[in-house]
Amino acid sequence: MDGAWVGATRANSYLSFTVEPGEHHLCTSWQSRRQRLSKLAAFAGFTAEPGKVYYFRERITYSNTGGNTATMNLDLEPVNPDEGQFLVASYKPSTSHLK
């Protein structure tokens, strides 16, 4: 976030962190040994207000462009608080450490 690493997740997990009020920029990228996948990235910006909670979902989507060719996309999008609370209750928190 804002150019600094805050954590990593695996499938069906989440991470949380505290931010100061103001404008912030999130980015996510897929870590993979496969060159094509490691180029996937997504970005989102938001303005944090004191006392508010913000939820974002990282999602991988696939689209078939015809024939045997499929395209993968990585999306990072805000979700409303009701859905965010449901997702957090549905998954385990991620624990990660900077290498």
Protein Blocks (a to p, Z undefined) as FASTA:
>chain_A
ZZiafbdcdehiacdddddedddddddddddfblklmmgccdddddddehiacddddddd
dddeehjbdcdddddddddfklmmmmmmmpccdddddZZ
